[in-house]
Amino acid sequence: MSIDTTGKSLVDLLNMLEPAPEPTPVSMFPQTWGWLALAVILLGLAVLVSVLFVRRSRANAYRRHALAELADPDITSAKVAEILRRTALVAYPRRQVAGIHGDDWLNFLSQISDDKSFLSDIGQTLIDAPYKDLPPNRALTQLARHWVKSHKRYRGT
């Protein structure tokens, strides 16, 4: 089939052309199952990391709360002793912590944090702190902050 093009202008010739066909759209769905499997694995890992992050954050909320209370510059020794007791009651079973007092309390605090400072004079103030109105003690507050940050949680036996 031959078309006569003599005597026609360039515009007429261009108008005679058929439009180019549109290409089929490219699918955004992976072409192989391997990419789909990789996407599922990565999504699963992202969910797992998120769950672990939230669980850890919730598990350490009591520490953040105690540290916020210990940040008060005018905190008394009695309040420091109360915060340590409450923190220990959250981290350990009540039956293990509630009845401890005196030197046993200081030994408990030093054992679960590997910090022997509770057995010094600074730690000894904790024994009398709930019963005396002692002025703020910066060294005791620092010791309590360190304990809250570093103590080991109860893992069960």
One Martini backbone bead per residue (centre of mass of N, CA, C, O) as a GRO file, in nm:
protein
  157
    1MET     BB    1   0.093   0.040   0.027
    2SER     BB    2   0.062   0.350  -0.128
    3ILE     BB    3   0.137   0.686  -0.072
    4ASP     BB    4   0.068   0.995  -0.185
    5THR     BB    5   0.318   1.277  -0.146
    6THR     BB    6   0.263   1.467  -0.361
    7GLY     BB    7   0.216   1.806  -0.287
    8LYS     BB    8   0.283   1.796   0.014
    9SER     BB    9   0.313   1.902   0.312
   10LEU     BB   10   0.459   1.860   0.610
   11VAL     BB   11   0.199   1.885   0.777
   12ASP     BB   12   0.038   1.674   0.621
   13LEU     BB   13   0.232   1.441   0.679
   14LEU     BB   14   0.210   1.450   0.991
   15ASN     BB   15  -0.104   1.400   0.998
   16MET     BB   16  -0.077   1.100   0.876
   17LEU     BB   17   0.026   1.003   1.126
   18GLU     BB   18   0.038   0.779   1.366
   19PRO     BB   19   0.009   0.732   1.676
   20ALA     BB   20   0.170   0.639   1.939
   21PRO     BB   21   0.172   0.397   2.148
   22GLU     BB   22   0.100   0.326   2.461
   23PRO     BB   23   0.241   0.222   2.723
   24THR     BB   24   0.254   0.010   2.958
   25PRO     BB   25   0.227   0.002   3.272
   26VAL     BB   26   0.421  -0.001   3.549
   27SER     BB   27   0.469  -0.214   3.796
   28MET     BB   28   0.505  -0.199   4.159
   29PHE     BB   29   0.517  -0.490   4.173
   30PRO     BB   30   0.696  -0.741   4.231
   31GLN     BB   31   0.829  -0.986   4.011
   32THR     BB   32   0.936  -1.136   4.264
   33TRP     BB   33   0.925  -1.320   4.559
   34GLY     BB   34   1.185  -1.212   4.702
   35TRP     BB   35   1.093  -0.918   4.751
   36LEU     BB   36   0.849  -0.990   4.919
   37ALA     BB   37   1.003  -1.140   5.142
   38LEU     BB   38   1.183  -0.903   5.222
   39ALA     BB   39   0.952  -0.713   5.305
   40VAL     BB   40   0.839  -0.895   5.530
   41ILE     BB   41   1.097  -0.913   5.701
   42LEU     BB   42   1.135  -0.607   5.746
   43LEU     BB   43   0.863  -0.562   5.881
   44GLY     BB   44   0.908  -0.760   6.115
   45LEU     BB   45   1.159  -0.618   6.230
   46ALA     BB   46   1.026  -0.344   6.285
   47VAL     BB   47   0.819  -0.453   6.486
   48LEU     BB   48   1.016  -0.581   6.688
   49VAL     BB   49   1.175  -0.325   6.759
   50SER     BB   50   0.931  -0.166   6.861
   51VAL     BB   51   0.846  -0.358   7.088
   52LEU     BB   52   1.117  -0.353   7.243
   53PHE     BB   53   1.122  -0.049   7.293
   54VAL     BB   54   0.856  -0.026   7.451
   55ARG     BB   55   0.922  -0.233   7.671
   56ARG     BB   56   1.175  -0.087   7.780
   57SER     BB   57   1.041   0.181   7.843
   58ARG     BB   58   0.834   0.065   8.048
   59ALA     BB   59   1.044  -0.080   8.238
   60ASN     BB   60   1.194   0.226   8.291
   61ALA     BB   61   0.990   0.432   8.418
   62TYR     BB   62   1.068   0.421   8.722
   63ARG     BB   63   1.345   0.550   8.683
   64ARG     BB   64   1.259   0.823   8.566
   65HIS     BB   65   1.087   0.905   8.807
   66ALA     BB   66   1.308   0.894   9.024
   67LEU     BB   67   1.506   1.094   8.886
   68ALA     BB   68   1.311   1.333   8.893
   69GLU     BB   69   1.292   1.346   9.206
   70LEU     BB   70   1.614   1.367   9.251
   71ALA     BB   71   1.644   1.663   9.109
   72ASP     BB   72   1.586   1.796   9.362
   73PRO     BB   73   1.773   2.022   9.550
   74ASP     BB   74   1.570   1.998   9.830
   75ILE     BB   75   1.617   1.714   9.913
   76THR     BB   76   1.568   1.484  10.145
   77SER     BB   77   1.665   1.202  10.306
   78ALA     BB   78   1.381   1.084  10.335
   79LYS     BB   79   1.308   1.099  10.034
   80VAL     BB   80   1.537   0.921   9.932
   81ALA     BB   81   1.452   0.669  10.090
   82GLU     BB   82   1.172   0.646   9.960
   83ILE     BB   83   1.262   0.618   9.664
   84LEU     BB   84   1.431   0.363   9.703
   85ARG     BB   85   1.204   0.185   9.807
   86ARG     BB   86   1.009   0.213   9.566
   87THR     BB   87   1.207   0.113   9.351
   88ALA     BB   88   1.254  -0.167   9.479
   89LEU     BB   89   0.947  -0.251   9.468
   90VAL     BB   90   0.942  -0.256   9.155
   91ALA     BB   91   1.203  -0.445   9.095
   92TYR     BB   92   1.092  -0.614   9.340
   93PRO     BB   93   0.959  -0.812   9.549
   94ARG     BB   94   0.791  -0.743   9.829
   95ARG     BB   95   0.891  -0.989  10.009
   96GLN     BB   96   1.202  -0.897   9.964
   97VAL     BB   97   1.183  -0.573  10.061
   98ALA     BB   98   0.983  -0.469  10.290
   99GLY     BB   99   1.146  -0.608  10.555
  100ILE     BB  100   1.387  -0.439  10.513
  101HIS     BB  101   1.653  -0.325  10.742
  102GLY     BB  102   1.915  -0.151  10.785
  103ASP     BB  103   2.187  -0.331  10.701
  104ASP     BB  104   2.024  -0.509  10.506
  105TRP     BB  105   1.945  -0.278  10.317
  106LEU     BB  106   2.233  -0.197  10.235
  107ASN     BB  107   2.315  -0.474  10.126
  108PHE     BB  108   2.102  -0.490   9.910
  109LEU     BB  109   2.182  -0.234   9.751
  110SER     BB  110   2.480  -0.330   9.695
  111GLN     BB  111   2.421  -0.604   9.550
  112ILE     BB  112   2.227  -0.491   9.303
  113SER     BB  113   2.483  -0.274   9.210
  114ASP     BB  114   2.790  -0.299   9.290
  115ASP     BB  115   2.776  -0.082   9.539
  116LYS     BB  116   2.966  -0.003   9.837
  117SER     BB  117   2.863   0.289   9.939
  118PHE     BB  118   2.636   0.196  10.144
  119LEU     BB  119   2.864   0.109  10.367
  120SER     BB  120   2.904   0.388  10.431
  121ASP     BB  121   2.828   0.688  10.569
  122ILE     BB  122   2.623   0.767  10.355
  123GLY     BB  123   2.446   0.510  10.377
  124GLN     BB  124   2.381   0.531  10.687
  125THR     BB  125   2.167   0.759  10.658
  126LEU     BB  126   1.929   0.572  10.563
  127ILE     BB  127   1.851   0.449  10.836
  128ASP     BB  128   1.762   0.744  10.971
  129ALA     BB  129   1.597   0.916  10.762
  130PRO     BB  130   1.289   0.838  10.828
  131TYR     BB  131   1.331   0.961  11.149
  132LYS     BB  132   1.476   1.218  11.036
  133ASP     BB  133   1.542   1.570  10.989
  134LEU     BB  134   1.732   1.602  10.724
  135PRO     BB  135   1.924   1.754  10.530
  136PRO     BB  136   2.048   1.799  10.247
  137ASN     BB  137   2.230   1.536  10.052
  138ARG     BB  138   2.428   1.519   9.785
  139ALA     BB  139   2.570   1.243   9.812
  140LEU     BB  140   2.311   1.075   9.851
  141THR     BB  141   2.176   1.156   9.587
  142GLN     BB  142   2.397   1.047   9.400
  143LEU     BB  143   2.380   0.756   9.498
  144ALA     BB  144   2.084   0.716   9.421
  145ARG     BB  145   2.112   0.776   9.120
  146HIS     BB  146   2.309   0.547   9.064
  147TRP     BB  147   2.126   0.317   9.156
  148VAL     BB  148   1.888   0.364   8.963
  149LYS     BB  149   2.063   0.324   8.702
  150SER     BB  150   2.232   0.032   8.799
  151HIS     BB  151   2.036  -0.162   8.879
  152LYS     BB  152   1.912  -0.479   8.909
  153ARG     BB  153   1.673  -0.665   8.797
  154TYR     BB  154   1.434  -0.884   8.845
  155ARG     BB  155   1.422  -1.234   8.705
  156GLY     BB  156   1.382  -1.468   8.866
  157THR     BB  157   1.362  -1.826   9.017
   0.00000   0.00000   0.00000
